[in-house]
Amino acid sequence: MQVENREINGFLIDEFNQHGLEVGKTQGICPLCSHTRKPENKKKKCASYDWERGLGTCHNCDSTFQLHTYERKGASDREYVRPSFSTKTHKAPSSKVVEWFKSRGISQDTLEALNVSEGPEFMPQTGKTENTIKFNYFMGNQLINIKYRDGRKNFKLYKGAEKVFYNINSIVNNDTCVIVEGEIDALSLHEAGVPNVVSVPNGATLNHNNLDYLDNCIDYFEDKQKIILAVDADEPGQMLKQEFIRRLGAENCYIVDFLDCKDANEYLIKYGVDDLRSAIHTAQQVPLENVTTLKNIEGELKDFVKHGFKPGFQIGLQNFDEIFSTYTGQFITVTGIPSSGKSDFVDQMVVGYNKMYGWKTAFASPENQPIYLHAHKLMRKCWGDMPSPSDIGGGRWKEVSEHVNDNFYFIDMDKYNLESVLRKGAELVKRKGIKCLVIDPYNKIRDAHAVSDDVNRYTMDYLSKIEQFCKKYDVLTFIVAHPTKMQRDQNGKIQEPTMYNIKGGGEWYDASYHGLLVHRDYEAKNTKVKVLKVKFQNLGENGAETFFTWEPKSGSFVPQVNVLDEKKDESLPWE
């Protein structure tokens, strides 16, 4: 039987027979367990082959395995270095290395199955060439990246190579997969008869806002009905787990409990292959949405009792950070009269969150056009200067432009509406990991499915949909809202608007988690930012304000600390 080249989920099936099995045969040996069985059973037909689906099923070890390899269709928009696989630099693991893995519960057959090799490599941590274990990252038949580990437990990835999941071929055309935090954990699960396992390439840290390997491999998870998260039990691992749940969908995710063990390998060593396989198969689904029990939140409850409120996120400008901070999963209403700097200050906030925490932002900004000018504003803020024609193509230009390209996304539609923007926002959460969404201005992004013409009802429904989006995807959303009426004082000067000056103002104040006013005083040549509302008093102070001057070259707001100080230092007439 000839297997045709065809496309599945953005991948092209090649005709490579991964395990050397005879194409067309419906029964035969299992490439995962037959070699481990007693001599009289090694050639027994214990597996069924489905060549149309590209999957094999073993009736002895209850495993599934892929029959073909696959290659992604299309090319990345970024140029990566591709390592080469040479027998001179990639040798089969030596007996010493094999014995070390054996002490970790991992057999030589597993090392071969998951493309582990050995060879010399320069390690920057030691400053010299070391003998290293090499975890080879394949996509289809192509070597994409290499993870090196020396005897001192130093690691590095191949410089300039694309970051992808280790063992990614194992989950293609399989509706279930397991994600672990290290290559040795992936080897451990394969040893336990769970071959459909991938590992992140660079472990877990406390900042998981830039999972470029997930961005590069997101198509591999489109058809998954069950994604089992078997990450480490420490704090970075748990934060990584939450980010996977946010991006891959709680409805698809299951959680493994390693009991008193840190990770899969430790569990394998302590309890054996059968118990490890059982731990994976008995993984518990993430709790249902909209249903919470005390057990679900007991960890958060204990943390609150011990430490009180968690500090809010800040943008890195001291004068503003002193009066305002926020959590994710909320939305901020930003208002001010036209040309007051609302959009510019929101840009400054998201650039600040990006610098502080690595957060990515998507903009739905019909008025911030053309897009190249908006991108120019962001480049200036990230650069700290005005790029000149001589900078184009230089090192700094490439660095900043790539940073803006990878961290800020512009939702560009012929016709904007709230539903399409939130749908695109959800897609960008999944595919790019955004943490902020900017709607600027709200009146240009209407709710096309509004069921009422009543302005208060419309506003309530509009903000309710945004709130649901924020909570579901743990995103911080900014809504720029113009006031409908601009009041003037007795001197004819435009008064500062409040949230009640926005059309449907009462609903805006009640529903918004936070409210900010951006107000430019052209006479004083400064811009005031005032806190109109904070939902939680630990995050700011209602009515607090601070002042900025605008720096033309960088397009950034610079704290004008002397404004309030001068007021404080003013002497009273009788002093």
C-alpha positions as CSV (number, residue, x, y, z in Angstrom):
1,M,0.0,0.0,0.0
2,Q,1.4,3.4,-1.0
3,V,0.8,6.2,1.5
4,E,0.0,9.4,-0.3
5,N,1.4,12.7,0.7
6,R,-1.4,14.8,2.2
7,E,-1.9,17.7,4.6
8,I,-3.1,17.4,8.2
9,N,-3.4,20.4,10.4
10,G,-0.8,22.4,8.5
11,F,1.6,19.4,8.2
12,L,2.7,17.5,5.2
13,I,2.9,13.7,5.7
14,D,6.0,12.3,4.2
15,E,6.5,8.7,3.1
16,F,9.1,8.0,5.7
17,N,8.4,4.8,7.6
18,Q,9.6,5.8,11.1
19,H,10.0,2.3,12.6
20,G,11.0,0.3,9.5
21,L,7.6,-1.5,9.4
22,E,6.3,-3.0,6.2
23,V,3.8,-0.6,4.7
24,G,0.3,-2.1,4.2
25,K,0.7,-4.8,6.9
26,T,-2.1,-4.4,9.4
27,Q,-0.4,-6.4,12.2
28,G,3.1,-6.9,13.5
29,I,5.5,-6.2,16.3
30,C,5.4,-3.1,18.6
31,P,8.5,-0.9,18.2
32,L,8.1,0.3,21.8
33,C,7.9,-3.0,23.7
34,S,8.7,-6.0,21.5
35,H,12.4,-5.7,21.9
36,T,12.0,-5.8,25.7
37,R,9.9,-9.0,25.8
38,K,11.2,-12.6,26.3
39,P,13.0,-14.1,23.3
40,E,10.1,-16.4,22.4
41,N,7.8,-13.4,22.3
42,K,9.9,-10.8,20.6
43,K,8.5,-11.6,17.1
44,K,4.9,-12.0,18.2
45,K,2.4,-9.8,16.4
46,C,1.2,-7.7,19.3
47,A,0.3,-4.5,17.5
48,S,-2.2,-3.2,14.9
49,Y,-1.2,-0.7,12.2
50,D,-3.7,1.9,10.8
51,W,-1.9,3.4,7.8
52,E,-4.7,5.7,7.0
53,R,-4.5,7.4,10.4
54,G,-0.7,6.9,10.6
55,L,-1.0,5.3,14.1
56,G,-0.1,1.9,15.6
57,T,-1.7,0.4,18.7
58,C,0.0,-2.2,20.9
59,H,-2.2,-4.7,22.7
60,N,0.6,-5.8,25.0
61,C,1.8,-2.4,26.4
62,D,-1.4,-0.4,25.6
63,S,0.7,2.2,23.8
64,T,0.1,4.1,20.6
65,F,2.9,5.1,18.2
66,Q,3.2,7.0,15.0
67,L,3.9,5.3,11.7
68,H,5.1,8.3,9.7
69,T,6.9,11.5,10.3
70,Y,5.6,14.9,9.3
71,E,6.9,18.3,8.2
72,R,5.3,21.6,8.7
73,K,3.9,23.4,5.7
74,G,5.4,26.8,5.0
75,A,8.3,28.6,6.5
76,S,8.8,30.8,9.5
77,D,9.0,34.5,9.1
78,R,12.3,34.5,10.9
79,E,15.6,33.0,9.7
80,Y,17.0,30.3,12.0
81,V,20.2,28.4,12.1
82,R,19.8,24.7,11.5
83,P,22.3,22.4,13.2
84,S,23.6,19.4,11.2
85,F,23.6,15.8,12.4
86,S,27.0,14.3,11.9
87,T,28.3,10.9,13.1
88,K,31.6,12.7,13.9
89,T,30.0,15.0,16.5
90,H,26.9,12.9,17.3
91,K,27.9,9.5,18.6
92,A,25.8,6.9,20.3
93,P,25.9,7.3,24.1
94,S,28.9,5.6,25.6
95,S,28.7,2.9,28.1
96,K,29.4,5.4,30.9
97,V,26.5,7.6,29.7
98,V,24.2,4.6,29.3
99,E,25.0,3.5,32.8
100,W,24.2,7.0,34.2
101,F,20.8,7.0,32.5
102,K,20.2,3.5,33.7
103,S,20.7,4.8,37.3
104,R,17.8,7.3,36.4
105,G,15.6,4.4,35.3
106,I,16.1,5.0,31.6
107,S,17.2,2.2,29.2
108,Q,19.4,2.4,26.2
109,D,16.5,1.6,23.9
110,T,14.7,4.7,25.1
111,L,17.8,6.8,24.4
112,E,17.9,5.5,20.9
113,A,14.2,6.0,20.3
114,L,14.4,9.7,21.4
115,N,17.5,10.5,19.5
116,V,19.9,11.0,22.4
117,S,23.6,11.2,21.4
118,E,27.0,12.1,22.8
119,G,29.7,14.4,21.6
120,P,32.1,17.3,22.2
121,E,30.8,20.9,22.5
122,F,32.1,24.2,23.7
123,M,30.3,25.2,26.9
124,P,30.4,28.9,27.8
125,Q,29.8,28.1,31.5
126,T,33.3,26.4,31.7
127,G,35.0,28.2,28.8
128,K,36.1,25.0,27.1
129,T,35.0,22.1,25.0
130,E,33.3,19.4,27.1
131,N,32.0,16.0,26.4
132,T,28.2,16.4,26.4
133,I,24.9,14.6,26.2
134,K,23.0,15.8,23.2
135,F,19.2,15.9,23.1
136,N,18.4,16.3,19.4
137,Y,15.2,18.1,18.5
138,F,13.6,16.8,15.3
139,M,10.6,17.9,13.3
140,G,9.9,15.2,10.9
141,N,13.2,14.2,9.5
142,Q,14.9,17.6,10.1
143,L,17.1,18.5,13.0
144,I,15.8,21.8,14.4
145,N,17.8,22.3,17.6
146,I,20.1,20.6,20.1
147,K,20.2,20.7,23.9
148,Y,23.7,20.1,25.3
149,R,24.3,19.0,28.9
150,D,27.8,18.5,30.3
151,G,28.9,16.5,33.4
152,R,28.6,19.6,35.6
153,K,24.9,20.0,34.7
154,N,25.5,23.0,32.5
155,F,23.0,23.4,29.6
156,K,22.8,25.3,26.4
157,L,20.7,25.2,23.2
158,Y,22.2,25.5,19.7
159,K,22.8,29.2,19.1
160,G,20.4,30.8,16.7
161,A,18.3,27.7,16.3
162,E,14.5,27.7,16.5
163,K,13.0,26.8,19.9
164,V,10.6,24.0,19.6
165,F,9.3,21.1,21.9
166,Y,11.6,18.1,22.3
167,N,10.1,14.9,20.8
168,I,7.4,16.8,18.9
169,N,7.1,14.1,16.3
170,S,5.6,11.8,18.9
171,I,2.3,13.8,19.2
172,V,1.4,14.3,15.5
173,N,-1.9,12.7,14.6
174,N,-2.5,11.7,18.2
175,D,-5.4,13.3,20.1
176,T,-3.6,13.0,23.4
177,C,-0.2,14.4,24.5
178,V,1.8,14.9,27.6
179,I,3.9,18.0,28.3
180,V,6.8,17.8,30.7
181,E,9.5,20.3,31.8
182,G,12.7,18.5,30.8
183,E,14.1,16.0,28.3
184,I,14.9,13.4,31.1
185,D,11.2,13.6,32.1
186,A,10.2,12.9,28.5
187,L,12.6,9.9,28.5
188,S,11.1,8.7,31.7
189,L,7.5,8.7,30.3
190,H,8.7,7.0,27.2
191,E,10.3,4.3,29.4
192,A,6.9,3.9,31.2
193,G,5.1,3.3,27.9
194,V,3.9,6.8,27.3
195,P,5.5,7.7,24.0
196,N,3.3,10.7,23.1
197,V,5.3,13.2,25.3
198,V,7.0,16.5,24.6
199,S,9.3,18.6,26.7
200,V,9.8,22.3,26.8
201,P,13.3,23.3,25.6
202,N,14.4,25.5,28.4
203,G,12.7,24.5,31.6
204,A,10.5,26.7,33.7
205,T,11.2,30.2,35.1
206,L,9.0,32.6,37.0
207,N,8.3,34.6,33.8
208,H,6.3,32.6,31.2
209,N,5.1,35.5,29.1
210,N,7.3,34.6,26.2
211,L,6.9,31.0,25.3
212,D,8.4,31.2,21.8
213,Y,8.6,27.4,21.5
214,L,4.8,27.2,22.0
215,D,4.3,30.0,19.4
216,N,6.4,28.0,17.0
217,C,4.6,24.7,17.6
218,I,1.0,25.8,18.3
219,D,-0.3,24.0,15.3
220,Y,0.7,20.7,16.8
221,F,-1.9,21.1,19.6
222,E,-4.9,22.1,17.4
223,D,-6.3,18.6,17.2
224,K,-5.6,17.6,20.8
225,Q,-8.6,16.6,22.9
226,K,-6.5,15.8,26.0
227,I,-3.3,17.7,27.0
228,I,-1.8,16.2,30.1
229,L,0.5,18.7,32.0
230,A,3.1,16.8,34.0
231,V,5.4,19.7,35.0
232,D,7.5,20.1,38.1
233,A,5.8,20.6,41.4
234,D,7.9,23.8,42.3
235,E,6.7,27.4,41.9
236,P,8.1,27.9,38.4
237,G,6.6,24.7,37.2
238,Q,3.2,25.6,38.6
239,M,3.3,29.0,36.9
240,L,4.2,27.3,33.7
241,K,1.2,25.0,34.2
242,Q,-1.1,28.0,34.5
243,E,0.2,29.6,31.4
244,F,-0.3,26.4,29.4
245,I,-3.9,26.2,30.7
246,R,-4.5,29.8,29.7
247,R,-3.2,29.3,26.2
248,L,-4.2,25.8,25.4
249,G,-7.7,25.9,27.1
250,A,-8.7,24.6,30.5
251,E,-11.3,22.4,28.8
252,N,-8.5,20.3,27.2
253,C,-6.0,20.2,30.0
254,Y,-5.4,17.5,32.7
255,I,-3.1,17.7,35.7
256,V,-0.7,15.0,37.0
257,D,-0.1,14.6,40.7
258,F,3.4,13.4,41.4
259,L,2.7,13.1,45.1
260,D,5.9,13.7,47.1
261,C,8.1,13.8,44.0
262,K,9.3,16.9,42.1
263,D,9.0,15.5,38.6
264,A,8.4,12.5,36.4
265,N,12.0,11.1,36.6
266,E,12.0,11.3,40.4
267,Y,8.6,9.5,40.4
268,L,10.0,6.8,38.0
269,I,13.0,6.2,40.3
270,K,10.9,6.0,43.4
271,Y,7.8,4.2,42.3
272,G,8.6,2.4,39.0
273,V,7.3,2.4,35.4
274,D,3.8,1.0,36.2
275,D,3.0,3.6,38.8
276,L,4.3,6.4,36.6
277,R,2.2,5.2,33.7
278,S,-0.8,5.1,36.1
279,A,-0.1,8.6,37.3
280,I,-0.3,9.9,33.7
281,H,-3.5,7.9,32.9
282,T,-5.2,9.1,36.1
283,A,-4.5,12.8,35.5
284,Q,-7.4,15.0,36.7
285,Q,-9.1,17.5,34.4
286,V,-8.7,21.1,35.3
287,P,-11.7,22.2,37.4
288,L,-14.8,23.2,35.4
289,E,-15.4,26.9,34.6
290,N,-17.9,28.7,36.8
291,V,-17.7,26.0,39.5
292,T,-15.4,26.6,42.4
293,T,-14.9,24.8,45.7
294,L,-12.7,25.7,48.6
295,K,-10.4,22.8,47.6
296,N,-9.9,24.5,44.2
297,I,-8.7,27.7,45.8
298,E,-7.2,26.5,49.1
299,G,-3.7,27.3,48.0
300,E,-4.7,30.9,47.3
301,L,-6.6,31.1,50.5
302,K,-3.6,29.9,52.5
303,D,-1.3,32.3,50.7
304,F,-3.7,35.2,51.5
305,V,-3.9,34.3,55.2
306,K,-0.1,34.2,55.3
307,H,0.8,37.2,53.2
308,G,-2.3,39.3,52.6
309,F,-3.0,40.9,49.2
310,K,-0.5,40.3,46.4
311,P,1.2,43.4,45.1
312,G,-0.1,44.7,41.8
313,F,1.8,45.0,38.6
314,Q,3.5,48.3,37.9
315,I,4.8,50.0,34.7
316,G,8.2,51.1,36.1
317,L,7.6,54.9,36.5
318,Q,8.0,55.6,40.2
319,N,5.6,58.5,40.5
320,F,2.8,56.6,38.8
321,D,3.7,53.3,40.5
322,E,3.2,55.0,43.9
323,I,-0.4,55.7,43.1
324,F,-1.5,52.9,40.8
325,S,-1.0,49.2,40.1
326,T,-3.2,46.4,38.8
327,Y,-3.8,42.7,38.4
328,T,-4.4,40.8,35.2
329,G,-7.9,39.5,34.4
330,Q,-9.2,43.0,34.8
331,F,-10.0,46.0,32.6
332,I,-9.0,49.7,32.9
333,T,-11.1,52.6,31.5
334,V,-8.9,55.5,30.3
335,T,-10.6,58.8,29.5
336,G,-9.7,62.4,28.8
337,I,-10.5,65.2,26.4
338,P,-9.4,64.8,22.7
339,S,-5.6,65.3,22.2
340,S,-4.9,64.8,25.9
341,G,-2.5,61.9,25.3
342,K,-4.8,59.0,26.3
343,S,-3.6,56.6,23.6
344,D,0.0,57.7,24.1
345,F,-0.1,57.0,27.8
346,V,-1.7,53.6,27.3
347,D,1.2,52.8,24.9
348,Q,3.6,53.9,27.6
349,M,1.8,51.6,30.1
350,V,2.0,48.5,27.9
351,V,5.6,49.2,27.0
352,G,6.3,49.4,30.7
353,Y,4.6,46.1,31.4
354,N,6.6,44.6,28.6
355,K,9.9,45.8,30.1
356,M,8.9,44.8,33.6
357,Y,7.3,41.4,33.0
358,G,7.7,40.6,29.3
359,W,3.9,41.0,28.6
360,K,2.8,41.1,25.0
361,T,0.1,43.4,23.8
362,A,-2.5,43.4,21.0
363,F,-4.0,46.7,19.8
364,A,-7.5,47.2,18.3
365,S,-7.0,50.9,17.5
366,P,-9.1,52.1,14.5
367,E,-8.0,55.7,15.2
368,N,-4.3,54.9,15.6
369,Q,-3.7,54.7,11.9
370,P,-1.8,54.2,9.7
371,I,-0.3,51.3,11.6
372,Y,3.3,52.0,10.6
373,L,3.0,55.3,12.6
374,H,1.8,53.5,15.6
375,A,4.6,51.0,15.3
376,H,7.0,54.0,15.0
377,K,5.7,55.3,18.4
378,L,6.3,52.0,20.0
379,M,9.8,51.8,18.6
380,R,10.6,55.2,20.0
381,K,9.4,54.2,23.4
382,C,11.3,50.9,23.4
383,W,14.4,52.6,21.8
384,G,14.4,55.6,24.1
385,D,15.2,57.8,21.1
386,M,14.0,58.9,17.6
387,P,15.5,56.6,15.0
388,S,17.1,58.4,12.1
389,P,17.5,57.3,8.5
390,S,21.1,56.3,9.2
391,D,19.9,53.8,11.8
392,I,17.8,51.8,9.3
393,G,19.3,48.3,9.0
394,G,21.8,48.8,11.8
395,G,22.2,46.6,14.8
396,R,20.0,48.7,17.1
397,W,17.3,49.0,14.5
398,K,17.2,45.3,14.0
399,E,17.1,44.7,17.8
400,V,14.3,47.1,18.5
401,S,12.2,46.3,15.4
402,E,12.4,42.6,16.1
403,H,11.4,43.3,19.7
404,V,8.4,45.3,18.6
405,N,7.5,42.7,16.0
406,D,7.6,39.9,18.6
407,N,5.8,41.7,21.4
408,F,3.1,44.0,19.9
409,Y,0.4,43.0,17.5
410,F,-2.0,45.2,15.6
411,I,-5.5,43.9,14.9
412,D,-6.2,45.2,11.4
413,M,-9.8,44.9,10.2
414,D,-11.8,46.5,7.4
415,K,-14.7,46.7,9.9
416,Y,-14.2,46.4,13.6
417,N,-16.8,45.1,16.0
418,L,-16.4,43.9,19.6
419,E,-17.1,40.2,18.9
420,S,-14.5,39.9,16.2
421,V,-11.9,41.9,18.2
422,L,-12.4,39.6,21.3
423,R,-12.3,36.5,19.1
424,K,-9.0,37.7,17.6
425,G,-7.7,38.6,21.1
426,A,-8.5,35.0,22.2
427,E,-6.6,33.7,19.2
428,L,-3.6,35.9,20.0
429,V,-3.6,34.6,23.6
430,K,-3.4,31.1,22.3
431,R,-0.9,31.6,19.5
432,K,1.3,34.5,20.8
433,G,0.6,34.6,24.6
434,I,-0.6,38.2,24.8
435,K,-1.3,39.5,28.3
436,C,-2.8,43.0,27.3
437,L,-5.5,44.0,24.9
438,V,-6.1,47.7,24.0
439,I,-9.5,48.8,22.6
440,D,-9.0,52.4,21.4
441,P,-11.6,53.9,21.2
442,Y,-14.5,51.9,22.3
443,N,-17.1,53.8,20.3
444,K,-15.3,52.8,17.1
445,I,-15.5,49.1,18.1
446,R,-19.3,48.6,18.5
447,D,-21.1,45.6,19.8
448,A,-22.8,44.3,16.7
449,H,-24.8,41.9,18.7
450,A,-26.2,44.3,21.2
451,V,-29.8,43.4,22.1
452,S,-30.9,46.8,23.4
453,D,-30.8,50.4,22.2
454,D,-30.8,51.7,25.8
455,V,-27.4,53.3,26.3
456,N,-27.0,52.0,29.9
457,R,-28.0,48.5,29.0
458,Y,-25.7,48.6,26.0
459,T,-22.8,49.8,28.1
460,M,-23.4,47.1,30.7
461,D,-23.5,44.3,28.2
462,Y,-20.5,45.7,26.4
463,L,-18.4,45.8,29.5
464,S,-19.7,42.5,30.7
465,K,-18.3,40.8,27.5
466,I,-14.9,42.4,28.0
467,E,-14.9,41.3,31.7
468,Q,-15.6,37.7,30.6
469,F,-12.8,37.8,28.1
470,C,-10.4,39.2,30.7
471,K,-11.2,36.6,33.3
472,K,-11.2,33.6,30.9
473,Y,-7.8,34.5,29.4
474,D,-6.2,36.3,32.3
475,V,-5.7,39.4,30.2
476,L,-5.5,43.1,31.2
477,T,-7.6,45.1,28.9
478,F,-7.5,48.9,28.3
479,I,-10.6,50.7,27.0
480,V,-10.0,54.2,25.8
481,A,-13.3,56.1,26.1
482,H,-13.9,59.7,25.0
483,P,-16.2,61.9,27.1
484,T,-19.4,62.9,25.4
485,K,-19.5,66.4,26.8
486,M,-16.7,68.8,27.7
487,Q,-17.7,71.3,30.4
488,R,-16.0,74.6,30.8
489,D,-15.4,76.6,34.0
490,Q,-16.2,80.3,34.4
491,N,-12.9,81.2,32.7
492,G,-13.8,79.2,29.6
493,K,-11.2,76.5,30.5
494,I,-12.2,72.9,29.7
495,Q,-12.8,71.1,33.0
496,E,-11.3,67.6,33.7
497,P,-13.8,64.9,32.7
498,T,-14.7,62.0,34.9
499,M,-16.0,58.5,34.1
500,Y,-19.5,59.9,34.4
501,N,-18.9,62.1,31.4
502,I,-18.6,59.0,29.2
503,K,-21.8,58.0,27.4
504,G,-23.5,55.6,29.8
505,G,-21.2,57.0,32.6
506,G,-22.8,55.4,35.6
507,E,-22.2,51.9,34.1
508,W,-18.6,52.8,33.3
509,Y,-17.9,53.7,36.8
510,D,-19.7,50.7,38.4
511,A,-18.3,48.1,36.0
512,S,-14.7,49.2,35.5
513,Y,-12.1,47.7,37.7
514,H,-10.0,50.8,37.4
515,G,-10.4,54.3,35.9
516,L,-7.7,56.7,34.8
517,L,-7.8,60.3,33.5
518,V,-5.2,61.6,31.2
519,H,-5.4,65.4,31.1
520,R,-2.9,67.7,29.2
521,D,-2.4,71.3,30.4
522,Y,-1.0,73.2,27.5
523,E,-0.3,76.3,29.6
524,A,1.7,74.5,32.3
525,K,3.2,72.1,29.6
526,N,2.5,69.0,31.6
527,T,0.2,66.0,31.5
528,K,-1.7,64.9,34.6
529,V,-2.7,61.3,35.2
530,K,-5.3,60.9,37.9
531,V,-6.7,57.7,39.4
532,L,-10.5,57.9,39.0
533,K,-11.2,54.5,40.5
534,V,-9.4,51.4,41.9
535,K,-11.5,48.4,42.8
536,F,-9.1,47.2,45.4
537,Q,-7.5,49.8,47.7
538,N,-4.2,47.9,47.9
539,L,-3.7,48.8,44.2
540,G,-4.0,52.5,44.4
541,E,-5.7,55.6,45.8
542,N,-8.9,57.1,44.4
543,G,-8.2,60.7,43.5
544,A,-4.5,60.4,43.6
545,E,-2.7,62.2,40.7
546,T,0.8,62.6,39.3
547,F,2.4,64.8,36.5
548,F,4.5,64.1,33.4
549,T,6.2,66.1,30.7
550,W,6.3,64.7,27.2
551,E,9.8,64.0,25.8
552,P,9.6,64.5,22.0
553,K,12.5,62.3,20.8
554,S,11.4,59.1,22.6
555,G,7.7,60.0,22.6
556,S,7.7,59.1,26.3
557,F,6.2,60.6,29.4
558,V,8.8,61.6,31.9
559,P,7.9,62.0,35.6
560,Q,7.6,65.7,36.5
561,V,8.2,65.2,40.2
562,N,8.7,68.9,41.0
563,V,5.1,69.8,40.3
564,L,3.8,68.4,43.6
565,D,7.0,69.1,45.4
566,E,6.6,72.8,44.6
567,K,3.1,72.8,45.9
568,K,4.3,71.2,49.1
569,D,7.1,73.7,49.5
570,E,4.9,76.8,49.0
571,S,5.0,79.0,52.2
572,L,1.8,80.2,53.7
573,P,1.5,84.1,53.8
574,W,1.9,84.2,57.6
575,E,4.9,81.9,57.7
